[in-house]
Amino acid sequence: MILVTGGTGLVGSHLLYKLVENGKKVKAIYRNKEKIKAVKRVFSYYSSNYEALFSEIEWVEATLNDVPSLEIAFKNVTHVYHCAAFISFDTKYYHTLRRVNIEGTANIVNLCISYNVKKLCYVSSVATIGEEENNKLITEETHWNPEAEQNVYAITKYGAEMEIWRGTQEGLDAVIVNPGVIIGPGFWRGGGSGSLIKMVYRGMSRYTNGIVGYVGVMDVVKPMMQLMESDITNERYILVSENLSYQDFFTKTATYLNVQPPKKLASKFLLNIAWRLDWLRSHALNKRRRLFKHITKTITTKALYNNKKITETLNYNFKPIDASLAETCQFFLKEL
């Protein structure tokens, strides 16, 4: 029996689809029953038999910080995919981020050990990998710098990774995947690539000059499954199909959505003014933050990721990001 945490998210929902499609017995954790509907919608993208496939999932209501509910979910489980996380770059949510991402992951690790789980796969992020200078490729061996200025999300995801490695020292077999920006359909709000696609559709006037790695959601799910079915343990893998500038990403997205791409560069000076104005707007009007100091740094940084380790280990070929992006934009337009 396989347990998936974060089953109602982008990676988790696509993972559930591939698992049940392959005939696996699966449990999935949910917090909000309404969000389960999004999973069924994802299934409908890929199969006309989605109702039958969806019905194969055993849903368990639980949260990462409620150990008794997790213990119910862990009964008869042999493998765990830990996809759940709290995503925010707002410092006011730092304690929530720590509680969910670090303490919640510690609970998952402890239960894996207690219930003799054979293997754990943790979905982390390239945000937990260090930086390189002079356009040098970033690899799994690029070390995180604890002294560097980091955003709160990255800090807590790194802390979660430390819990995974702690588990391996206590006898747990585990693998970690570090995806770049994940492109996939079904979730158009919440800060992921779906939100970016929605922003482009509504109209964007400016782009930034940063570079980051992108990957299709199925190119996250499939390597995860292959790693779990292999004898590989205690390793981490960057999952990136291609490195693209934000300008290229927004231009490609606009093309597939048949809208105008952003034409002007947002300078660092302009961005620094923008995040300060956003801070003032948030505090004066009690509104949610849209732009953060750390985000302005990220979207102007040129981070080039090397996927050689996963491609050579699994002999894996990533789908071109254009194909993943075109497919995702098509789903977006159908749902308007």
C-alpha positions in Angstrom: 0.0 0.0 0.0 1.3 3.4 -1.0 0.6 6.6 1.0 0.7 10.0 -0.7 0.7 13.2 1.4 -0.3 16.4 -0.4 -2.5 14.4 -2.7 -4.7 17.4 -3.4 -1.9 19.5 -4.9 -0.3 19.7 -8.3 2.3 17.0 -7.9 0.2 14.9 -5.6 -2.8 14.7 -7.9 -0.7 13.8 -10.9 1.2 11.2 -8.9 -2.1 9.7 -7.8 -3.3 9.4 -11.4 -0.1 7.6 -12.5 -0.1 5.3 -9.5 -3.7 4.1 -9.9 -3.3 4.0 -13.7 -0.5 1.5 -13.0 -2.7 -0.6 -10.7 -1.1 0.5 -7.4 -3.1 0.4 -4.1 -3.1 4.0 -2.9 -4.1 6.0 0.1 -4.0 9.8 0.1 -4.2 12.4 2.8 -6.5 15.4 2.6 -7.3 18.3 4.8 -10.1 19.9 3.0 -12.7 17.7 1.3 -13.6 20.3 -1.2 -10.0 20.1 -2.6 -10.5 16.5 -3.6 -12.7 17.7 -6.5 -9.5 19.2 -8.1 -7.9 15.8 -8.1 -10.9 14.3 -10.0 -10.6 17.2 -12.5 -6.9 16.4 -13.0 -7.8 12.7 -13.7 -10.4 13.9 -16.3 -7.6 15.5 -18.3 -5.9 12.2 -19.0 -8.6 9.5 -19.1 -12.2 9.0 -20.2 -12.3 6.4 -17.5 -11.3 8.8 -14.8 -14.3 8.1 -12.5 -13.3 4.5 -12.1 -9.6 5.3 -11.6 -10.4 8.1 -9.1 -12.6 5.7 -7.1 -9.5 3.4 -6.5 -8.0 6.0 -4.1 -8.6 5.5 -0.3 -8.8 9.0 1.2 -7.8 9.7 4.8 -8.5 12.9 6.6 -5.3 14.0 8.3 -2.8 16.8 8.8 1.0 16.6 9.1 0.9 17.9 12.6 -1.9 15.6 13.9 0.0 12.4 14.7 -3.1 10.3 15.7 -4.7 11.0 12.3 -1.4 10.2 10.6 -1.2 6.9 12.4 -4.5 5.9 10.9 -3.2 6.8 7.5 0.0 4.8 8.0 -1.7 1.4 8.7 -0.5 -1.2 6.2 1.6 1.3 4.3 4.8 0.1 2.7 5.9 3.2 0.6 5.3 6.9 1.2 5.5 9.9 -1.2 5.7 13.0 0.8 4.4 15.8 -1.4 2.6 18.0 1.2 4.0 21.4 2.0 2.9 24.9 3.0 4.0 27.5 0.4 4.5 31.1 1.3 7.2 33.7 1.0 5.7 36.0 3.6 7.7 36.2 6.8 4.6 36.5 8.9 3.9 32.9 8.1 7.3 31.7 9.2 6.1 29.8 12.2 3.4 28.1 10.2 6.0 27.2 7.5 8.2 25.7 10.2 5.3 23.8 11.8 4.1 22.2 8.5 7.3 21.8 6.5 9.8 20.9 9.2 7.8 19.5 12.1 5.3 17.9 9.7 8.1 16.2 7.8 9.7 15.1 11.1 6.3 13.4 11.9 6.3 11.6 8.5 9.9 10.4 9.0 9.2 9.2 12.5 6.1 7.3 11.4 7.9 5.8 8.5 10.5 4.4 10.9 7.8 3.2 13.4 5.7 1.5 10.8 8.8 -0.1 9.0 8.0 1.7 5.7 10.3 0.4 3.0 11.0 3.6 1.3 10.1 7.4 1.4 10.3 9.9 -1.5 10.3 13.5 -0.5 9.4 16.3 -2.9 11.6 19.3 -2.1 12.6 22.2 -4.4 15.6 23.6 -6.2 15.2 26.4 -3.7 17.1 24.3 -1.2 20.2 23.9 -3.4 23.0 26.5 -3.3 23.9 29.1 -5.9 26.8 29.3 -8.3 28.4 32.3 -9.8 29.4 33.2 -13.4 26.6 31.1 -15.0 28.2 27.9 -13.6 25.8 24.9 -13.6 24.1 24.1 -10.3 24.3 20.4 -9.4 23.2 18.2 -6.4 26.7 18.9 -5.0 26.2 22.6 -4.9 26.1 23.4 -1.2 23.4 25.5 0.5 24.9 28.5 2.2 23.3 29.0 5.6 24.9 32.5 5.9 23.3 33.7 2.7 20.0 35.7 2.7 17.2 33.1 2.0 13.5 33.3 1.8 11.4 31.7 4.5 10.0 29.0 2.2 13.4 27.8 1.2 14.7 27.8 4.8 11.9 25.5 5.9 12.1 23.2 2.9 15.9 22.9 3.7 15.0 22.1 7.3 12.6 19.4 6.0 15.4 17.9 4.0 17.5 17.7 7.1 14.7 15.7 8.7 14.8 13.3 5.7 18.5 12.8 6.1 18.1 12.4 9.8 15.7 9.5 9.0 18.2 7.9 6.8 20.7 7.9 9.6 18.1 6.0 11.7 17.6 3.3 9.1 15.0 4.7 6.7 15.6 4.3 3.0 14.7 7.6 1.2 15.2 9.7 -1.9 14.7 13.4 -2.4 13.7 15.1 -5.6 14.4 18.8 -6.2 12.1 20.1 -9.0 12.4 23.5 -10.6 9.3 25.5 -11.5 6.6 22.8 -12.1 4.4 23.2 -15.2 1.1 21.4 -15.1 -2.7 22.0 -15.2 -5.5 22.1 -12.7 -4.2 24.6 -10.2 -4.5 28.2 -11.4 -4.2 29.9 -8.0 -1.8 29.6 -5.1 1.5 31.0 -6.4 2.7 28.1 -8.7 3.1 28.1 -12.4 -0.7 28.0 -12.8 -0.8 31.5 -11.3 1.9 32.7 -13.7 -0.1 31.4 -16.6 -3.1 33.2 -15.3 -1.2 36.4 -14.9 0.1 36.3 -18.5 -3.4 35.7 -19.8 -4.7 38.7 -17.9 -1.9 40.8 -19.2 1.7 41.6 -18.1 3.7 44.6 -19.2 7.1 43.7 -17.8 9.4 40.8 -17.4 12.6 40.3 -15.4 16.0 39.2 -16.6 16.4 36.1 -14.3 16.8 32.5 -15.4 15.4 29.4 -13.6 14.8 25.8 -14.3 11.4 24.5 -15.4 9.9 21.0 -15.5 6.6 19.4 -16.6 4.6 17.8 -13.8 4.7 14.4 -15.3 8.5 14.7 -15.5 8.4 15.1 -11.8 6.0 12.2 -11.1 7.6 9.6 -13.4 11.2 9.9 -12.1 9.8 9.7 -8.5 8.0 6.5 -9.3 11.1 5.0 -11.0 13.3 6.0 -8.1 10.9 4.4 -5.6 10.8 1.2 -7.6 14.6 1.1 -7.9 17.2 0.0 -5.4 18.5 3.6 -5.2 18.4 5.1 -1.7 19.7 8.1 0.2 20.2 10.2 -2.9 18.8 13.5 -4.2 18.1 14.5 -7.8 17.5 17.8 -9.5 14.4 17.5 -11.8 14.7 20.2 -14.4 13.8 19.9 -18.1 15.2 23.2 -19.3 16.6 26.5 -18.0 14.7 29.5 -19.4 14.8 33.2 -18.8 11.6 34.7 -17.4 11.2 36.6 -20.6 11.3 33.4 -22.7 8.8 31.7 -20.4 6.4 34.6 -20.5 6.7 35.0 -24.2 6.1 31.3 -24.9 3.2 31.3 -22.5 1.6 34.3 -24.2 2.0 32.6 -27.6 0.2 29.5 -26.4 -2.5 31.7 -24.8 -2.8 33.9 -27.9 -2.2 37.1 -25.9 0.5 39.8 -25.9 3.7 39.0 -24.0 5.4 41.5 -21.7 7.6 43.9 -23.7 9.5 45.9 -21.0 12.2 44.9 -18.6 11.5 45.4 -14.9 14.8 46.7 -13.6 16.1 45.9 -10.1 15.6 49.5 -9.1 11.9 49.3 -10.2 11.4 46.0 -8.4 12.9 47.4 -5.2 10.4 50.2 -5.3 7.6 47.8 -6.1 8.1 45.4 -3.2 8.3 48.3 -0.7 5.1 49.8 -2.1 3.5 46.4 -1.9 4.5 46.2 1.8 2.9 49.6 2.5 -0.3 48.6 0.6 -0.5 45.3 2.6 -0.1 47.0 6.0 -2.3 50.0 5.2 -5.2 48.1 3.7 -4.6 44.7 5.4 -4.2 43.0 2.1 -2.3 39.9 1.1 1.3 40.6 0.0 2.0 40.1 -3.8 5.7 40.9 -4.0 8.5 40.2 -1.5 12.1 41.4 -1.2 13.4 37.8 -1.6 11.2 37.2 -4.7 12.7 40.2 -6.4 16.1 38.7 -5.8 15.0 35.3 -7.1 13.4 36.6 -10.3 16.5 38.6 -11.2 19.0 35.8 -10.5 20.4 33.6 -13.3 20.2 30.1 -11.8 21.2 27.3 -14.3 20.5 23.7 -13.2 22.2 20.5 -14.4 19.9 17.5 -14.7 22.7 15.1 -15.7 22.5 13.0 -12.5 18.8 11.9 -13.0 19.1 11.5 -16.8 22.1 9.2 -16.4 20.9 7.3 -13.4 17.5 6.5 -14.9 18.4 6.9 -18.6 15.5 9.4 -18.4 14.5 11.8 -21.2 12.7 14.9 -20.2 9.8 16.2 -22.3 10.6 19.6 -23.9 9.2 22.3 -21.8 7.4 23.8 -24.8 5.3 20.7 -25.0 4.4 20.7 -21.3 3.7 24.5 -21.4 1.5 24.2 -24.6 -0.5 21.3 -23.1 -1.0 23.2 -19.8 -2.1 26.4 -21.6 -4.6 24.4 -23.6 -6.2 23.0 -20.5 -6.3 26.5 -19.0 -8.1 27.9 -22.0 -10.6 25.0 -22.0 -11.5 25.8 -18.3 -12.1 29.5 -18.8 
